[in-house]
C-alpha cells in the first residue's frame, strides 16, 4: 500500500493509489511518527464527542433515564464497555489500511464495490438530516432564551452559514472551532452537574431504583448514545513515537463520553421525576431549569447551541476528510476535494427552506440514521473478522460479543419502534442509493 498524509485542510499529499492485490501481511516501511501538537492531540477527541454531546442525545438520555431509573448508569457503563471494544478494533483497521478512507477500503475488499461507499454515504446523509434538525432546534432555543424577536429560522440559517464558512477560510478554523464548541458544551454540563448534585442532596424525596417503563428496547437504547465516536478516526494519530499502533485516543473518547453521560443521567434522575422524564423530549432543559431556574435555562441554551454546532461541525469535518482521501485514491472524482462540505450544507438548507425541520418524519429519518450507524458497527466487525488473519482467541471472543450485542440492539430497537415501517423504507432507500453510486464510481474497476 502506498503511504500518504493529509494536510490540515483535508487534502491528500504525496499519495499513491493503493494496490488492490496487496497482501494484508505485506511489510511496509514506516517512518517515525512526529509528536502531535496540542491541536492534533485533542481534535480527534473533540470530533468523537461532537455527536455524543448533541442536544438530541441529551434528550434521548433523559427519556431513557426516566424509563430505566437508577439502572440507567449501569446500562450506560455496560454500553460504554461495548464501545471500548469497538474502539480497539480501529487499531487493527489502521494496521491494514491507514488513512481517512480506511473503512471504505475495508468494505470494498470484503463485501464488494456495491457497498463500498456506505461509510461515506452514511456520514453525508447524517450530516444533512441531523444538521437540519439541530440547526432549527438551536434557532428555537436562541429565540426563546436570548432574543425572542430574532427569527428562529433566521438564526438556524445564519448558524449553518457560519459553520459552512469555517471550512472555506483555510487552515484549522473549523478544527479550532470544534474544540471551542465541545469545551463550551462540557463546561455547561459540568456546572449543571455540580450544582445539580448539591441540590439533589438537599432534597430528601424518596427515589425508586427502577423506572416505570424499563423494557427490552430500553435496555439497548444506550447503544445509540455513543454513536459517532468513530468520527474521530480520520484525524486520529495511531502511531506512538516508537511506531507502535495505539488505540487509546479512540478509547479515551468512549470513556469521557461514558463519564459525562452517566453523571448527567444521575443528575437528571435525582432532580426530576422518572415519569416526567420518560414523557418529555426536552428532559435536559427541564432538568437545567429545575436545578438553577432561569440561570440553568440560559446555561442549557448555551449547551444546546454549542452541542448542535459540535455535532454538525464534526460530521462536516469527518465526511470531508473521508471524501478527500477517497478522491486522492481515485475512488471519487477530484472535484470532491473542493465541494465536500457543500453537499450536506446545501441539502440542509434546502430541507430547512422546505419546512422539513420539526416534522415527525424528520425525527424518524434521524432515528433511522442512528440505527443504520449502529448496524454499520456490526458490519465493521464482520468485515474485520473476514479480512483479519491469525486472530487470537480473545480477539474472536471480544468481536463476537460486540457483534452479538450490536445486532441484538439493532433488531430490538427497530422491532419496538412504532415507525419501524418508515425506518425500513428509509434504510432501503439509502442502501439502494449506495449500491447505485457504487456501481457508478467503480464501474471501471
LOLOVEX-749200 format. One record per residue: x, z, y of N, C-alpha, C, O, CB in turn. Coordinates in steps of 0.2 Angstrom, whole numbers, plus 2048, in hexadecimal, padded with zeros to 3 digits. Atoms other than C-alpha are relative to their C-alpha. Last residue first. Glycine has a CB too. Layout:
N
XZYXZYXZYXZYXZY/...
This chain:
445
7FB7FC8037C17C67FB8008017F88038047F5800807803/7FA8048027B97B88038058047FD80B8027FC8037FD807/8028068047A77BF8038067FC7FE8067F87F97FB7FC804/7FB8018057AE7D08087FE7FA7FC8017F97F67FF8067FB/7F97FF7FE7A67D18198058007FA80B7FE7FC801807803/7FD8047FA7967C981580780180180B7FC8027FC802806/8008078027927D18048037FB8058077F68047FA7FD7FE/7FA8008047977E280B8017F97FD8067F67FC7FF8057FA/7FA8017FC78B7DF8198068007FC80B7FC7FD801807805/8008077FD77D7DB80D8067FF80480A7FA8047FA7FF805/7FE8058057817EA8028007F98038057F58027FB8007FB/7F97FF8027817F68118037FA7FB8087F87FC8028077FD/7FC8037FB7717EF8178078017FF80B7FC8017FE804807/8018078017697F28068047FD8068077F88057F97FE801/7FC8028067708048068007F88008057F57FE7FD8037FA/7F98007FE7698078188057FE7FA80A7FA7FB802808801/7FE8057FB75880081380780080280B7FB8037FC801806/80080680375780A8038027FB8058067F68037F97FE7FD/7FA80080475B81A80C8017F97FD8077F67FD8008057FB/7FB8007FB74D8178198077FF7FC80B7FB7FE800806805/8008077FD74181380B8067FF8058097FA8057F97FF804/7FE8058057468238018007F98038057F58017FC8007FA/7F97FF80174582E8108027FB7FC8087F87FD8018077FE/7FC8037FA7348268158078017FF80B7FD8017FD803806/80180780172E82B8038037FC8068077F78057F87FE800/7FB80380573683C8047FF7F87FF8047F57FE7FF8037F9/7FF8077FE72C8418148057FC7FB8087F87FD803800807/80780380072585180C8017F98037FC7F58027FC804806/8028027F97378568077F97FC8007F87F87FC8067FB802/8047FB7FD73885F7F67FE7FE8077FA80280A803807800/8067FF80473E8507EC7FB8058047F58048038028037F9/8048067FF74B84B7F97F98017FD7F48007FF8037FA7FD/8028007F975285D7FB7FC7FA8017F77FA8058067FF804/8057FB7FE75285F7E87FD8008077F78008088028077FF/80780180475A84F7E37FB8058027F58038048028017F9/8038067FD7688507F17F97FF7FC7F47FE8008047FA7FE/8027FF7F976C8627ED7FC7FA8027F77FB805805802804/8067FC80176D85F7DA7FD8018077F78018088018077FD/8058048027798517DE7F98047FF7F48018008027FD7F9/8018057FB78485C7E87FA7FC7FE7F57FB8028067FC802/8047FC7FB78386B7DC7FE7FB8067F87FB808805805804/8077FD8037888607CD7FC8038067F68028078018057FB/8048068017968567D77F98027FE7F48008008037FC7FB/8028037F979E8667DE7FB7FA7FF7F67FA8028067FE803/8047FB7FD79E86E7CC7FD7FD8077F77FE808803806801/8068008047A585E7C47FB8058037F58038048018027F9/8048067FE7B285C7D17F98007FD7F47FE8008047FA7FE/8027FF7F97B886E7CE7FB7FA8037F67FB806805801805/8057FA8007B886C7BB7FD8018077F78018088038067FE/8078038037C185B7BC7FB8058017F58038028027FE7F9/8028057FC7CF8627C87F97FD7FE7F47FC8028057FA801/8037FC7FA7D08727BE7FE7FB8057F87FC807806804803/8077FE8027D38677AE7FD8048067F78038068018057FA/8007FA8037E185E7B77F98027FE7F4800801804805804/8037FA7FD7DF84C7BC8018067FB8018067F57F97FF801/7FC7F98027EC8407B57FD80680480180A8068077FF801/7FD7FF8067E48317BE8048067FF8068098048057FA7FF/7FB7FB8017D78307CC8037FF7F98007FD7F47FE807801/7FA8037FD7CD8207D08068057FE80C8027FD8007FF807/7FF8068037BD8257C68077FD80180B7FA7FD7FB7FB802/7FF7FF8087BE8377CA8027F97FD8067F97F87FA8037FD/7F97FD8017C18327DD8018027F88078017F6801807803/7FB8057FF7B28277DC8078027FF80B7FF7FC7FF7FD808/8008058057A78347D58057FB8008097F97FB7F97FD7FF/7FD7FC8057AC8417E28007FB7F98057FB7F67FC8067FE/7F87FF7FE7A98357F08038037FA8088017F8801804806/7FD8078027988307E880780080180B7FD7FD7FD7FB804/8008008077938437E98037F97FD8077F97F97F98007FD/7FB7FB8027998447FB8008007F88058017F57FE807802/7F98037FF78F8347FF8058057FD80A8037FA8027FE807/7FF80580677F83C7F88077FD80080A7FC7FB7FB7FB800/7FF7FB80678184A8058017FC7FA8057FE7F57FA8057FF/7F97FE7FF78383C8128028057FA8088057F8801804807/7FB80580277483480C80780280080B8007FC7FF7F9804/80180080876A84480D8057FB7FD8087FC7F87F97FF7FE/7FC7FA80377184681F8008007F88048027F57FD807803/7F88017FF76C8358238048057FD8098047FA8017FF808/7FE80580575A83781C8087FF80080B7FF7FB7FC7FA801/8007FC8067588478278027FB7FA8067FE7F67F98037FE/7FA7FC7FF75C83C8368018057F98078057F7800805806/7FA80580175082F83080680480180B8037FD7FF7FB806/7FF80280774383D82E8067FC7FF8097FC7FA7F97FD7FD/7FE7FA80474684483F8017FF7F98058017F67FB806801/7F97FF7FF7448338468038067FD8098067FA802801808/7FC80580573483083D80780180280B8017FD7FE7F9801/7FF7FD80772D8408458047FC7FC8087FE7F87F98017FD/80580280572F8398578028037F98088057F78007F97FF/8057FB80073A8428647FA7FE7FB7F68037FA7FD800807/7FE7F98007458338677FA8048007F5802804805801806/7FF7FD80773E8228628018078007FF80A7FB8067FC7FC/8047FA80273781F8738018027F97FC8067F77F97FE802/80680280473D80D8757FC8067FE7F78057FA8027FB7FB/8048047FC74A8118827FA7FE7FD7F57FD8018047FA802/8037FB7FB75181F8777FC7FC8057F67FF807806803804/8057FB8037538138697FD8058057F78068048038037FA/80680480275B8058737FB8057FD7F58047FF8027FB7FB/8048017FA76781287A7FA7FC7FF7F57FE8038057FC805/8037FA7FE76C8188697FC7FF8067F6802807805806801/8057FE80576F8078627FC8068037F68068038028017F9/8058057FE77A8038717FA8017FC7F48017FF8027F97FF/8027FE7FA78481386E7FA7FB8037F67FE8058067FF805/8057FA80178581085B7FD8028077F88048088038067FD/80680180578C7FE85E7FB8067FF7F68058018037FF7F9/8068037FD79680186E7FA8007FB7F58007FD8027F9802/8057FA7FD7A280E8667FA7FD8037F5800804804804805/8027FB8057AB80185A7FB8058037F68078008068037FE/8077FF7FF7AB7F28677FD8067FC7F78077FB7FB7FA7FF/8028007F97BD7EF86A7F98038017F88068068017FA803/7FB7FC7FC7C67F28597FE80180780080580A8077FD7FF/8027F98017B67EB85180580580380380B8047FF8027F8/8047FE7FA7BA7DA8587FE8078007FC80B8057FA7FC801/7FC7FC7FB7C87DA84B7FC8028067FE80680A8067FC802/7FD8047FB7BC7D483E80380480580180A8067FA7FC803/8058027FB7B97E18308047FB80580A7FB8067FE806803/8067FF8037C37E38207FA7FE8047F57FB8027FF8077FD/8038068007D37DC8287F98007FB7F77FB7F98047FB7FC/7FF8028077DC7EC8257FD7F97FE7FD7F77F87FD8057FB/7F88018017DE7EE8388017FE7F98067FB7F8803806801/7FE8067FD7CB7EB8398077FF7FF8097F97FE7FE800808/8038058057C87F982C8027F98038037F48007F98007FF/7FC8018067D38048367FE7FB7FC8027F77F98018077FD/7FA8037FD7C98018468057FF7FA8097FA7FA803804805/8018077FF7B980483D8067FC8028087F78007FA7FF805/8018038067BF8158367FF7F88018027F47FD7FA8027FC/7F98008047C681B8467FF7FC7FA8047F87F88028077FF/7FC8047FD7B681684F8077FF7FD8097FA7FC801802808/8028078017AB81E8438047FB8038067F68007F87FF801/7FF8018077B482E8457FF7F97FE8037F67FA7FD8057FC/7F98008017B582E8588017FE7F98057F97F7803806802/7FE8067FD7A282985A8087FF7FE80A7FA7FD800800808/80380580479C83684D8037F98038057F58007F97FF800/7FC8008077A78438557FE7FA7FC8027F77F97FE8077FC/7F98027FE7A083F8678047FF7F98087FB7F8804804805/8008077FE78E8408618077FD8018097F87FE7FC7FE806/8028038067918518588007F88028037F47FD7F88027FF/7FB80080679B8588667FE7FC7FA8027F97F78018087FE/7FB8047FE78F8528748068007FA8097FB7F9803802807/80380780178085986B8067FC8028077F77FE7FA7FF805/80080280778A86A8697FD7F97FF8007F57FA7FB8057FC/7F980080278F86B87B8007FD7F98037F97F7804806801/7FD8057FD77D8688808077FE7FE8087F87FC800800808/8048068027758748748037F98038047F57FF7F9800802/7FE8018077838818777FC7FA7FD8007F67FA7FE8067FB/7F980280078088088A8037FE7F98067F97F8805805803/8018077FD76D8828878077FD8018087F77FF7FD800807/80280480577189187C7FF7F88028017F47FF7FA8027FC/7FA80180477B89988A7FE7FB7FA8027F77F88028077FD/7FC8047FD76C8968968077FF7FC8097F97FB803803807/80380780075F89D88A8057FB8038067F58017FA800804/7FF80380776A8AC8877FE7F97FF8017F57FC7FD8047FB/7F980180076B8AF89A8027FD7F98067F87F8804807801/7FF8077FD7588AD89A8087FF8008097F97FF7FE801808/8058027FC7568BB88D8027F98038047F58007FF805806/7FE7FF7FA7668C18857FB7FD8067FD7FD80C8077FC802/7FA7FC7FF7628C48738028018078038078098067FC7FD/8027F98037508BE87180680480280580A8037FE8007F9/8047FD7FB7548AE87C7FE8087FE7FE80C8037F97FC801/7FC7FF7FA7638AA8717FC8038057FE8088098027F9803/7FB7FB8027588AC8618048028078058088088057FE7FB/8047FA80074A8A18688048067FF80480C8027FB8007FA/8027FE7F975689486D7FC8068007FD80A8057FC7FA803/7FA7FE7FC75F89485C7FE80280780180680A8057FA7FF/7FE7F980274E8948528068028058068088068018017F9/7FB7FE7FB74888485B8028087FF80380C8047FD800807/7FA80580074087B84D8058028058097FE8077FD7F9801/7FE8037FA73488A8498067FB7FF80A7FB7FB802805805/8068047FE72A89083A8027FD8077FD7FB80A7FA805801/80280680573889782F7FB7FB8037FA7F68007FD8037FA/7FB80480173F8A183E7FE7FA7FC8007F47FD8068037FD/7FF8047FA72F8A98428057FB8008047F5802801804806/8068047FF72C8AF8318007FB8067FE7F58057F9804800/80080680573D8B582F7FB7FB8017FC7F58018018037F9/80480080673B8C083F8017FA7FC8017F47FE7F9802801/8078048007488BE84D7FD8017F98018007F48017F9802/8038007FA7578C98517F97FD8017F57FE8058057FD805/8017F97FD75F8CE8417FD8018067FB806809807803800/8057FC80475C8BD8397FF8078037F98098028038007F9/8078028007638B38477FC8047FC7F68067FF8007F97FE/8027FF7FA7738BD8487F97FE8017F58028048057FD806/8017F98007758BC8357FE8028077F98068088078047FF/8067FF8047738A98367FE8088007F98098018027FE7F9/8068027FC77F8A88457FA8017FC7F58037FF8017F9802/8017FB7FB78C8B283B7FA7FE8047F6803806807800805/8027FA80378A8A782C7FF8058057FA8098058068037FB/80780080378B8978357FD8067FD7F78087FE7FF7FA7FB/8058017FA79A89B83F7F98007FE7F58048018027FA804/8007FA7FC7A48A28307FB8008067F7804807807802803/8037FB80479F8938258008078047FA80A8038048017FA/8078018007A48878337FC8057FC7F78077FE7FE7F97FD/8027FE7F97B588F8357F87FF8007F58038038037FC805/8007F97FF7B788E8227FE8038077FA8078078088037FF/8067FD8047B187C8208008088017FB80B8028017FE7F9/8068027FC7BD87682F7FA8047FC7F58077FF7FF7F9800/8007FC7FA7CC8808287F97FF8037F68038058057FF804/8037FA8027C98778177FF8058067FA8098068058037FB/8068018017CC8668207FC8077FD7F68087FF7FF7FB7FA/8048017FA7DB86C8297F97FF7FE7F48028018037FA803/8027FB7FC7E28748197FC7FF8067F7803807806804802/8078017FF7E286480E7FE8068047F88078057FC8007FA/8037FA7FE7F586280E7F97FF8027F77FB806804804806/8078017FE7FF8548067FD8078017FE80C7FD7FC7FC7FC/8057FE8058128588057F97FF8037F88018098018067FD/80380680381E84F8117FB8017FA7FA7FC7F78057FB7FE/7FD80180682885F8147FE7FA7FC7FF7F97F78008067FB/7F98027FF82285F8268047FE7FA8097FA7FA804805804/7FD7FB7FD81085F8208077FE8018097F97FF8008077FB/7F97FF80280784F81D80380680480380780A8047FA802/7FF7FD8077F485081D8078017FE8088057FA7FD7FB7FB/7F98018027F184D8308018037F98018097F9805802805/7FC7FA8047DF84B8328077FE7FE8087F97FB7FC8027FA/7FB7FD7FB7D983E83F8038067FD8078098007FD802807/7FC8057FC7CE83383480680280480B7FE8057FC7FB804/7FB8038047C98428298047FA80380B7FA8037FD7FD7FA/7F97FE7FE7C184D8368057FB7FC80B7FB7FF8028077FF/7FF8047FA7B084483480880180280A7FD8067FB801806/7FC8058017B184C8238017FB8068067F78057FE7FC7FA/7FA7FD8007A985C8298067FA7FF80B7FB8028018057FB/7FC8037FA79A85182D80780380080B8018057FC802806/7FF80880078E85A8218037FE80780180180C7F97FD7FF/7F98027FF79186D8218017F98008077F68008048037FA/7FD7FD7FA77F8728258077FE80180A7FE806800808800/8018057FB7778668188048038078067FF80B7F97FF802/7FB80580277E8708098007FB8068047F78077FE7FC7FA/7F97FF7FD77687F8118057FA7FF80A7FA8028038067FE/7FF8027F976587880C8068018038087FC8077FA804804/7FB8057FF7688797F98007FE8088057FA8097FE7FA7FC/7F97FE80376088A7F78057FB80180B7FC8037FF8017F8/7FD7FC7FB7518858028078027FE80C8028027FC807802/7FD8047FB74D8777F78038048058088018087FA7FC803/7FB80480374B8827E88037FC80680A7FB8067FE7FC7FA/80180480574188F7F28067FC7FE80B7FD8007FA7FB801/7FA80280374289E7FE7FF7FC7FA7FB7FE7F58058067FE/80180780373289E8088067FD7FC8077F77FC7FE7FB806/8068018037308B080E7FF7FA7FC7FA7F97F87FB800805/8058037FB7428B58117F97FE7FC7F97FF7F68037FA803/80280780274B8C18067FB7FE8057F78018087FE7FF7F9/7FA8038037548D280B7FE7F87FF8037F48018028037F9/8008018077468D88168067FC7FE8087F88017F97FD7FF/7FF80780274A8E08278007FF7F88028037F58067FD803/7FE8018077448F182D8007F87FF7FB7F58017FB8047FC/8058038047448F28408037FF7F98097FE7F87FE7FA803/8017FD8077518FE8477FB7FE7FC7F98017F77FE808802/8078018037578F38558008037F98038027F57FE7F8800/8047FB7FC7678F985E7F87FF7FE7F48038008007FE807/7FF7F98027718F18507FC8058047FB80B802808802801/8037FE8077698E18538018077FE7FD80A7FB8037FB7FB/8077FF7FF76D8E18667FC8027F97F88067F97FD7FA803/8017FA7FC77F8E48637F98018007F68077FF803800807/7FF7FB80577F8D68557FF8078047FC80B8018088007FE/8058008047778CA8628018067FA7FC8097F97FF7FA7FC/8067FC7FD7838CE86F7FB8017FC7F78067FB7FE7FC807/7FD7F97FF7928C98647FA8048037F980A8018067FF805/7FF7FC8067888BA85D8028078017FF80C7FE8057FD7FB/8077FE8027828B486E8018047F97FC8087F87FC7FA7FE/8037FB7FB7948B48757F98037FD7F78097FD7FF7FD807/7FC7F980079B8AC8667FD8058047FC80B8028077FF801/8037FD80678D89E8668048077FF80080C7FD8027FC7FA/8077FE7FF79289A8787FD8047FA7FA8097FB7FB7FA802/8007FA7FC7A489A8747F98028027F88088018047FD807/7FE7FA8047A288F8658008068047FE80B8028077FF7FD/8057FE80479888286F8028067FC7FD80B7FB7FE7FA7FB/8057FE7FD7A488187D7FA8037FC7F78087FD7FD7FB805/7FE7F97FD7B38808727FA8038047F98098038067FF805/8007FB8067AB8728688018078037FE80B8018057FD7FB/8077FF8037A78688787FF8057FB7FB80A7FB7FD7F97FD/8047FC7FB7B886B8807F98017FD7F68077FE8007FC807/7FE7FA8007C18658707FC8058057FB80B804808801802/8037FD8067B685686F8038078007FF80B7FE8037FC7FA/8077FE7FE7BA8528827FD8037F97FA8087FA7FC7FA802/7FF7FA7FC7CD85287D7F98028027F88088028047FF807/7FE7FB8047C98458708018078037FF80C8008077FE7FD/8067FE8047BE83A87B8038067FB7FF80A7F97FE7FA7FB/8067FD7FD7CB83A8887FB8027FC7F98087FC7FD7FB805/8047FB8047DA83787D7FA8048037F98098028058067FE/7FC7FA8027E28278837FB8057FC7F88037F8802803807/7F98008037D681A88A8038067FE80180B8018057FB804/7FB7FE7FB7C881B8968078007FD80C8008017FF807802/7FE8067FD7BC81188B8058028058087FD8087FB7FC803/7FC8048057B881F87E8037FA8038077F68007FC7FE7FA/7FA7FD8027B382B88B8047FC7FC80B7FD7FC7FE8077FD/7FA8017FB7A781F8928068037FE80C8008007FE802807/7FD80780179C8208838067FE80480B7FB8027FA7FB800/7FD7FF80679A8338858037F97FE8097F97FB7FB8027FA/7FA7FC7FF7968318978048007FA80A7FF7FA7FF807803/7FB8057FC78982389480780480180C8008007FD7FE806/7FD80580578182E8868057FB80480A7F98017FA7FC7FE/7FB7FC80578083D8928037FB7FB8097FB7FA7FD8057FD/7FA7FE7FC7788328A08068037FB80B8017FC7FF805806/7FC8067FF76C82B89480680180480B7FE8027FB7FB804/7FE80380776683C88E8047FA80180A7F97FE7FA7FF7FC/7FA7FC8027668438A08037FD7FA8097FD7F97FF807800/7FB8027FC75A8358A58078037FF80C8007FE7FF801808/7FD8068037508388968067FD80480A7FA8027FA7FB7FF/7FC7FF80674E84A89C8037FA7FD8087FA7FA7FB8047FB/80380380674A8458AE8048017F980A8007F97FF7F8801/7FC8068037518518BA7FD7FE7FA7FC8017F58088037FF/8028067FC74485C8C38047FA7FD8027F47FF801801807/80780380374586A8B67FE7FA8037FA7F68017FB806802/8038047FA75886C8BA7F97FD7FD7F97F87FA8057FA803/7FB8017FA7618798AF7FC7FD8067FB80080C8067FD7FF/7FC7FA7FF7568818A18047FF80780480480A8058017FB/8047FA80074887589E80480680280180B8057FD8017F9/8068017FB7508648A47FC8078007FA8098057FB7FB7FD/7FD8007F976186889C7FA8008057FA80480A8047FA801/7FD7F97FF75886D88B80280080780180580B8058027FB/8067FC80074D85D88B80380780280080B8067FC8007FA/8048027F975C85288F7FB8058017FA8078077FE7F97FF/7FB7FD7FA76785B8817FC7FE8077FD80380B8077FC800/8017F98007588578758048038058028088098038037F9/8067FE7FD75884587B7FF8088007FC80A8047FA7FC7FC/7FF8017F876B8438787F98028037F98058088017F9801/7FD7FB7FC76984C8678017FF80780080380B8078007FD/8047FA80075B84185F8048058058018098088008027F9/8068017FC7638308657FC8078007F98098057FB7FB7FC/7FF8007F97748368607FA7FF8047F98028098057FA802/7FF7F97FE76F83A84F8018018077FE80580A8068037FC/8067FC80076782984D8018078027FD80A8057FE8007F8/8068037FC77581E8537FA8058007F88078057FF7F97FE/7FF7FF7F978482984D7FA7FD8047F98018098067FB802/8017F97FE77C82B83C8028018087FE80480B8058057FC/8077FF80077A81883A7FF8088027FA8098067FD7FF7F9/8038037FA78C81683F7F88018017F68028068017F87FF/7FE7FD7F97928238347FD7FD8067FB80080A808800800/8037FA7FF78881D8258028048067FE8068098038057FA/8078017FE78D80B8287FD8078007F98088057FD7FC7FA/8008027F97A08108287F88008027F68028078037FA801/7FE7FB7FC79F81A8178007FF8087FE80380C8078027FF/8047FA7FF79480D8108028058047FF8088087FE8027F9/8017FE7F979F7FE8137FC8068017FB8088077FD7FA804/7FA7FE7FD7A67FD8017FF80380880280780A8057FB800/8017FA7FE7957FC7F98068038048058098077FE8057FA/8077FF7FD7947EA7F67FF8068037FA8078077FB7FE7FA/8008027F97A77E87F47F98028037F88038098017F9801/8018087FF7A87F27E47FF7FF8087FE80380C7FB7FD7FC/8078038017A68037DD7FF7F98017FB7F67FE7FB804804/8047FD8057B780A7DA7F97FD7FE7F77FD7F8800807801/7FC8018067C37FF7E47FD8037FA7FE8017F4807804801/7FF8078027B77FC7F28047FF7FA8027FB7F68057FD806/8068038037B280E7F28007F97FE7FE7F77F97FA801806/8027FC8077C38157F47FA7FD7FD7FA7FB7F7800807801/7FB8038057C88088027FE8037F97FE7FF7F4807801801/8028078017B980D80C8047FD7FA8017F97F68007FC806/8068008047BD81F80A7FD7F97FE7FB7F87F97FB804804/7FF7FE8077CF81C80F7FA8007FC7FA7FE7F6804806800/8048048047CA8138208018027F87FE7FE7F48017F9801/8077FF7FE7D282082B7FB7FD7FC7F57FF7FB7FE7FF807/8038047FA7E281F8227F98028017F68047FD8027F97FF/8007FC7F97EB8258127FD7FB8057FE7F5805807802802/8018057FA7E581C8028008048077FA8058097F97FD7FF/8018078037EA8257F28007FB8058037F68057FA8007FC/7FB8028047F28357F88007FA7FD8057F67FC8028067FB/7FB8017FC7E58378068067FD7FC80A7F97FE802805805/8028077FD7D78367F98067FE8058087F88047FA801804/7FE8058067E08447EF7FE7F98038027F58027FB8017FA/7F98008017E084F7FF8027FB7FB8077F77FC8038077FE/7FE8057FB7CE84A8038088007FF80B7FB8027FE802807/8008078047C98537F28037FB8058067F68037F97FE7FE/7FA8008047CE8647FA8017F97FD8067F77FC8008057FB/7FB8017FB7C08628078077FF7FC80B7FA7FE801805805/8018077FE7B38607F98067FE8058097F98047F97FF803/7FE8058067BA8707F17FF7F98028047F58007FC8027FA/7F97FF8017B88798028037FC7FB8087F97FB8028077FF/7FD8047FC7A787180380880180180B7FC8037FD800807/8008078027A18797F48037FB8048077F78027F87FE7FF/7FB8008057A888A7FA7FF7F97FD8057F67FB7FE8057FA/7FA8007FD79E88880A8067FF7FB80A7FB7FB802805805/8008077FE78E8858018077FF80380A7F98017FB7FE805/8008048067918967F88017F98028057F57FF7FA8017FC/7F97FF80379589E8098017FC7FA8067F97F98018077FF/7FC8047FB7848978108078007FD80B7FB7FD7FF802807/80080780277B89D8008047FC8058077F78027F87FE801/7FD8018077818AF8038007F87FE8057F67FB7FC8047FB/7F980080077E8AE8168037FF7F98097FC7F8803806803/7FD8057FD76C8A981380880080080B7FB7FE7FD7FF807/7FC8048057688B68068037FA8038077F78007FB7FD7FB/7F97FE8017648C18148047FD7FB80A7FE7F9801808800/7FF7F97FE7548B881880880180080C7FD8027FC8057FC/7FC7FD8057538A780F80180880180380B7FD8067FD7FF/8028008077448A08178048047FB8018067F78007F87FE/8077FD8017478A68297FE7FF7F97FA8047F77FC7FC805/7FF7F97FF75A8A28277F98047FF7F88097FC804802806/7FE7FE8077568908218018088007FF80B7FB8077FD7FF/80680080574B88E8318038027F97FF8057F67FE7F87FF/8047FB7FE75A89483C7FA8007FB7F78057F97FD7FF807/7FD7F980276788A8337FB8058017FA80A7FD806801803/80080080875D87A8358028077FE7FF80A7F98047FA7FD/8077FF80175B87E8487FF8007F97FB8047F67FC7FA803/8027F97FF76E8818497F88017FF7F68077FD801802808/7FE7FC8067718718407FE8078017FC80B7FD8087FF800/80480280676686784C8028057FA7FE8077F78007F97FE/8067FC7FF76F87085B7FB7FF7FA7F88037F87FC7FE806/8068037FC77F8688557FA8048007F98087FB7FF7F97FD/8037FB7FA78D8748507FB7FC8047F97FF809806801804/8027F980379086C83E7FD8048067F98088058068037FD/80780180279085A8467FE8077FD7F88087FE8007FB7FA/8048037FC7A085E8507F88007FE7F48028028027F9802/8057FB7FE7A886B8457FB7FC8047F6800806804805803/8047FE8067B285D83C7FB8058017F68057FE8058037FB/8048058037B785584C7FB8027FA7F58007FA8047FA7FE/8058017FB7BD8658547FB7FA7FE7F57FB7FE8037FE807/8047FA8017C78698447FA7FF8057F4800803804806802/8048018067CE8578457FB8067FE7F68057FC8058007FA/8058058007D385A8577FC7FF7FA7F67FE7FA8037F9802/8067FD7FF7DC86A8557FA7FB8007F47FD7FF7FF804806/8027FA8057EC86584E7F98028007F68047FB805805801/8018028077ED8548567FE8057FB7FC8047F68067FC7FE/8068048007EA85C8677FF7FD7F97F97FE7F78017FA805/8057FC8017F786A8647F97FC8007F47FE7FC7FF804806/8017FC7FA80485E8607FA8047FF7F68037FA8017FB806/8068027FB80785984E80080480680280A8067FA8017FC/8047FA7FF81985B8467FA7FF8057FC7FC80B804806803/7FE7FD7FA81F84A8417FB8068017F68077FF7FF7FC806/8067FF7FB81D84682F8038038068068088067FA8037FD/8027F97FE82D8418267FB8008057FB7FC80A806804802/7FB7FD7FB82D82F8207FD8078027F78088028007FB807/8037FD7FA82582881180580380480B8048027FB8067FD/7FB7FD7FB82A81C8047FC8038067F88008098057FB802/8008037F981C8187F880580480380680A8037F9801803/7FD7FC7FB81C81A7E58017FD8078027F78078088017FD/7FA8037FE80F8117DB80380480680080780A7FD7F9804/7FA7FC80180481D7D28067FD80380B7FF8028018027F9/8017F97FD7F38167D88078048008088078057FB8047FD/8017FB8057F98047D47FF8078038038088088058007FA/7FC7FA7FF7F67F87E27FF8057FA7F98077F9800803806/7FE7FF8077EC7E87DC8058068008088077FB8047FA7FD/8067FF8057E27E77EC8028027F97FF8067F67FC7FA800/8008048067F27E97F77FA8027FB7FA8077F98078007FC/7FE7FC8067EF7F18088007FB7FA7FC7F57FB7FB8057FE/8068008057F07E68178028037FA8078027F77FC7FA800/8008058058007EA8217FA8017FC7F98067F98077FF7FC/8047FF8067FE7F58318017F97FC8017F47FE7F9801801/7FB80180580B7F783F7FD8017F97FF8047F4805806800/7F98037FF7FE7FE84A8047FF7FA8038047F6803804806/7FB8008057EB8028488067FC8028067F78047FD7FD7F9/7FD8068027E18068578058007FB8098057FB8027FB806/8038028067D88168588027FA7FE8007F87F87F8800801/8068037FF7DB81A86A7FD7FD7FA7F87F97FA8017FA805/8057FB7FE7E88278667FA7FD8027F5800802803803807/7FE7FE7F97F281A85C7FA8058027F58067FE8017FB805/8058027FB7F08188498028038078058098077F98037FE/8027FA7FC7FD81783C7FB7FE8067FB7F8807807802803/8038017F980080B82E80080680380080C8017FA7FC7FF/8017FA7FC80980A81D7FD7FE8077FE7F8809806804801/7FD8007FA8067FC8117FF8068047F98088047FF7F9804/8048007FA8008008008048008068098048077FB806800/
